[in-house]
Amino acid sequence: MVKKTSDDKIDSPAPLRVLILEDNPNDAKLAARALERGGLKVQFEVTDSAEVFQERLDKTDYDVILADFNLHGWTAFDALDILKRSGKDIPVI
C-alpha cells in the first residue's frame, strides 16, 4: 500500500521495481532519479536488448516498465509484443 505523508512525499514500504528499456545509460539514470525525487524508493534494472528484456521478464516481477521508443534494432512496440507474449500485466510508460 502506498500512502502520502504530511510532507506530500510518497511513503512506500517496498521499492518500486522498475525495468528501464533505454540505450543511453545517462537517460536511464535520469529517469530513476526523477522517480526518487518524487519520493519513491526505486529498485531498477536497465537493458537495451530485446533478448535480455525477455530474460528479465521471465525471471523477475516488475511494477512498471519505462521504455525509450527507439532502441538499437527494436522499438517500444516490440517490447509491448514481448510483454504480451510473456503473459504478464505490467504497465509500460
PyMOL commands that set and color helices and strands:
alter all, ss='L'
color gray80, all
select helices_A, chain A and resi 25-37+50-59+76-86
alter helices_A, ss='H'
color red, helices_A
select strands_A, chain A and resi 3-4+10-11+16-21+42-47+64-67+70-71+74-75
alter strands_A, ss='S'
color yellow, strands_A
deselect
rebuild
show_as cartoon
